[in-house]
Amino acid sequence: MKKISLLVAALAAITLASTSLKLGGAIYPRYALSDKQSTFELMGAEATIQSQVTSETRDIMYAALQVYTGGVMSGWFKGIHFGEAYAMFPLGLSLPTIKVGQAVVPFGLLETYDIHTQIVQTTYARSLGLRLDPGLGLTGVLGRTGYALWLSNGNGPDRMDNDKGKVVTARVAPRFLLGNADLTFGLSGLCGSLPYWSIDSLANFPKGPQSYAVKYRLGLDNTADWGPLTLRLEGVAGKDSALSGATVFGYYAEARYAFVSWLEALAKYDGWHANGGQLNNLSTGLNFYPPNTSAFEIQTTYQIDLSKTAAGNENNWKFITQLVVRI
């Protein structure tokens, strides 16, 4: 009841304060065929509210609210994909913007890549343990360099700060043109108490964190748009619990090529290495974007999961087709 009351209050506040209001939403039905089973499920449905308050001369506030309205996605998986609720307050031209609420942690590709609508995922779940976290920060652009600073609870979405630990995340990302290529290079750093899973307990990820650990992370990322080709690269390294502990590291590489405006090929490879083993994923697929509309798209992906842990080695495959319908 308390959550519902807070949600209604937030909706009312955004509606009353806004000079511009946009309502939307999306549904994500998915068919999956694997070496173990086949399923057809509504992975999730969401409603979104975007509000903007402006004066005659400048923007005063922007607010966004994302509400999960149904589907089979539950537990921690639901929490990393749905639940954004934040407000942004621009301080003026060439000045930073204050951001407060429950938002995406600005580490690596997460800052610029809206991964929650995609079948393929970067390494954030294994490296950070979360995607959304309540906090307060600054974001902006200085010249051609973007930057973000975020102080958050580290407990994940829809949770109070029950351990009094905080997480500090910072990212700088210069952007420039090289010939016909639009390039962005990001450098990210993170330190603080975050959800922890050992590599052989990640199968229990949907149930949520059973423990927390101080994590130290350093990340490099690159996004390159070169005509019909888009490349995304990310590397992450760090320590868990103590700087004297064993190093963990991960990597992500994705390529998308648009043959025409409505057909795109995708290939992705990622890996996560930690004490006790490693996990890898290879994905290839095609995405279809119907001409003259952005209301829906069809994503198809064939994936191979490889794991080497103390429990043994596993190789699994699956084929996934997902329909994205935007309202």
VEXRO-7858 format. One line per 8 residues: number of its first residue (from 1); their letters; for each residue x, y, z of C-alpha. Coordinates in pm, whole numbers, plus 50000, padded with zeros to 5 digits. Example, Ala and Ser with C-alpha at 12.3 -4.5 7.8 and 13.67 -1.06 7.14 Angstrom:
BEGIN
1	AS	51230:49550:50780; 51367:49894:50714
//
This chain:
BEGIN
1	MKKISLLV	50000:50000:50000; 50282:50238:50084; 50443:50182:49742; 50109:50247:49567; 50054:50569:49765; 50403:50694:49683; 50353:50611:49316; 50020:50795:49299
9	AALAAITL	50176:51096:49472; 50467:51098:49228; 50233:51075:48929; 50019:51359:49061; 50320:51580:49134; 50467:51527:48787; 50132:51594:48618; 50058:51913:48813
17	ASTSLKLG	50406:52059:48779; 50460:51997:48410; 50426:52235:48119; 50477:51939:47884; 50364:51583:47955; 50425:51271:47747; 50267:50933:47822; 50392:50610:47670
25	GAIYPRYA	50471:50249:47727; 50590:49925:47573; 50535:49549:47584; 50795:49278:47523; 50655:48937:47421; 50927:48678:47363; 50957:48328:47217; 51257:48124:47332
33	LSDKQSTF	51373:47782:47213; 51664:47615:47392; 51824:47275:47429; 51606:47232:47740; 51264:47380:47660; 51060:47624:47453; 50853:47911:47594; 50635:48198:47476
41	ELMGAEAT	50596:48466:47742; 50528:48831:47799; 50862:48927:47947; 50739:49265:48062; 50508:49558:48006; 50578:49913:48114; 50410:50252:48133; 50622:50566:48110
49	IQSQVTSE	50560:50927:48202; 50792:51206:48091; 50736:51556:48223; 50909:51883:48146; 50883:52222:48315; 51012:52518:48116; 51018:52895:48139; 51031:53141:47853
57	TRDIMYAA	51409:53123:47845; 51521:52778:47962; 51435:52431:48087; 51369:52413:48462; 51304:52043:48524; 51271:51712:48344; 51124:51407:48519; 51081:51045:48408
65	LQVYTGGV	50883:50764:48567; 50886:50403:48445; 50629:50164:48592; 50637:49787:48547; 50277:49682:48477; 50300:49308:48412; 50482:49009:48268; 50676:48705:48383
73	MSGWFKGI	50993:48893:48472; 51022:48902:48849; 51266:48939:49134; 51603:49098:49075; 51574:49065:48696; 51267:49290:48701; 51449:49538:48922; 51745:49581:48689
81	HFGEAYAM	51524:49649:48387; 51225:49845:48519; 51174:50118:48777; 51342:50441:48668; 51204:50737:48865; 51415:51051:48862; 51417:51426:48808; 51679:51645:48640
89	FPLGLSLP	51739:52014:48710; 51958:52201:48456; 52166:52474:48618; 52220:52668:48298; 52413:52679:47973; 52752:52500:48001; 52671:52412:48364; 52598:52064:48501
97	TIKVGQAV	52252:51919:48549; 52150:51789:48891; 51995:51442:48879; 51811:51285:49172; 51605:50969:49211; 51626:50607:49099; 51832:50597:48781; 52084:50400:48578
105	VPFGLLET	52430:50389:48734; 52654:50582:48487; 52923:50316:48454; 53060:50224:48112; 52813:50163:47831; 52519:50185:48072; 52543:50565:48056; 52457:50583:47685
113	YDIHTQIV	52316:50240:47587; 51952:50171:47680; 51997:49799:47728; 51662:49723:47892; 51483:49688:47557; 51740:49447:47412; 51785:49070:47413; 52163:49109:47435
121	QTTYARSL	52302:49248:47761; 52636:49395:47866; 52833:49263:48165; 52679:49494:48427; 52482:49217:48602; 52798:49017:48671; 53028:49312:48733; 52809:49554:48931
129	GLRLDPGL	52516:49336:49032; 52262:49607:48952; 52166:49866:48690; 51928:50100:48875; 52012:50256:49210; 51861:50548:49407; 52098:50840:49436; 52201:51195:49362
137	GLTGVLGR	52448:51323:49107; 52562:51556:48833; 52574:51508:48458; 52670:51734:48172; 52893:51815:47877; 53205:52031:47884; 53309:52110:47531; 53296:51771:47359
145	TGYALWLS	53345:51571:47679; 53052:51424:47865; 53074:51358:48236; 52866:51204:48515; 52905:51171:48891; 52663:50956:49092; 52638:50892:49467; 52395:50607:49534
153	NGNGPDRM	52280:50362:49801; 52425:50047:49644; 52131:49833:49757; 51948:49831:49427; 51607:49956:49310; 51310:50002:49545; 51525:49938:49854; 51625:50155:50146
161	DNDKGKVV	51992:50199:50231; 51994:49925:50494; 52371:49896:50537; 52459:50269:50536; 52714:50203:50264; 52735:50428:49959; 52861:50383:49604; 53045:50652:49411
169	TARVAPRF	53046:50625:49031; 53221:50865:48794; 53259:50870:48416; 53421:51102:48162; 53372:51047:47790; 53526:51264:47517; 53356:51251:47178; 53510:51341:46845
177	LLGNADLT	53495:51281:46471; 53758:51078:46288; 53686:51091:45919; 53328:50971:45882; 53327:50797:46221; 53163:50942:46533; 53368:50812:46829; 53310:50822:47204
185	FGLSGLCG	53565:50690:47454; 53460:50650:47816; 53659:50607:48136; 53460:50496:48442; 53542:50431:48805; 53328:50289:49085; 53377:50211:49452; 53131:50101:49718
193	SLPYWSID	52914:49830:49869; 52715:49641:49604; 52522:49312:49570; 52757:49016:49543; 52730:48672:49383; 53015:48429:49342; 53054:48306:48987; 52900:47967:49068
201	SLANFPKG	52598:48125:49241; 52489:48353:48954; 52215:48102:48875; 52041:48246:49183; 52061:48602:49048; 51681:48642:49001; 51625:48579:49374; 51819:48891:49463
209	PQSYAVKY	52136:48949:49661; 52213:48726:49956; 52519:48932:50052; 52698:49256:49974; 53065:49330:49915; 53277:49639:49861; 53357:49647:49490; 53626:49843:49310
217	RLGLDNTA	53576:49878:48934; 53760:50052:48653; 53608:50050:48307; 53691:50158:47952; 53427:50179:47681; 53402:50288:47321; 53109:50354:47090; 53178:50409:46720
225	DWGPLTLR	52915:50503:46460; 53056:50474:46109; 52786:50488:45846; 52579:50168:45868; 52818:50015:46125; 52793:50062:46503; 53057:49916:46735; 53037:49899:47114
233	LEGVAGKD	53331:49784:47326; 53375:49765:47701; 53640:49632:47938; 53602:49612:48317; 53851:49512:48585; 53851:49535:48962; 53852:49375:49303; 53588:49242:49541
241	SALSGATV	53594:49298:49920; 53956:49418:49935; 54213:49572:49703; 54447:49291:49800; 54205:49027:49671; 54200:48847:49339; 54131:49050:49026; 53801:49009:48844
249	FGYYAEAR	53757:49125:48486; 53511:49123:48201; 53473:49236:47841; 53199:49309:47591; 53210:49354:47212; 52908:49424:46993; 52875:49504:46623; 52560:49610:46439
257	YAFVSWLE	52540:49657:46064; 52238:49807:45888; 52202:49653:45541; 51908:49886:45482; 51709:50113:45713; 51481:49828:45819; 51722:49532:45852; 52019:49506:46087
265	ALAKYDGW	52264:49226:46165; 52409:49190:46514; 52699:48998:46667; 52810:49005:47031; 53069:48833:47248; 53124:48886:47619; 53299:48725:47912; 53332:48748:48289
273	HANGGQLN	53627:48600:48479; 53634:48573:48858; 53767:48349:49130; 53620:48007:49058; 53571:48021:48683; 53446:48214:48384; 53126:48278:48188; 53103:48361:47817
281	NLSTGLNF	52824:48436:47572; 52828:48445:47192; 52524:48592:47016; 52431:48654:46654; 52103:48779:46516; 51892:48997:46291; 51672:49291:46388; 51380:49408:46176
289	YPPNTSAF	51254:49768:46193; 50937:49815:45983; 50964:50116:45751; 50787:50442:45835; 50715:50354:46197; 50897:50334:46528; 50606:50165:46703; 50753:49817:46694
297	EIQTTYQI	51056:49608:46606; 51145:49239:46588; 51468:49113:46741; 51608:48764:46677; 51916:48617:46843; 52092:48283:46857; 52302:48253:47172; 52562:48010:47304
305	DLSKTAAG	52638:48022:47678; 52967:47875:47799; 53050:47833:48166; 53352:47694:48349; 53304:47682:48726; 53379:47456:49019; 53048:47283:48950; 53172:47179:48604
313	NENNWKFI	53164:47295:48243; 52840:47368:48058; 52753:47462:47701; 52395:47571:47630; 52223:47726:47330; 51901:47914:47276; 51715:48095:47001; 51513:48402:47100
321	TQLVVRI	51266:48615:46908; 51138:48927:47081; 50875:49174:46966; 50902:49528:47100; 50573:49719:47077; 50584:50086:47177; 50271:50278:47266
//
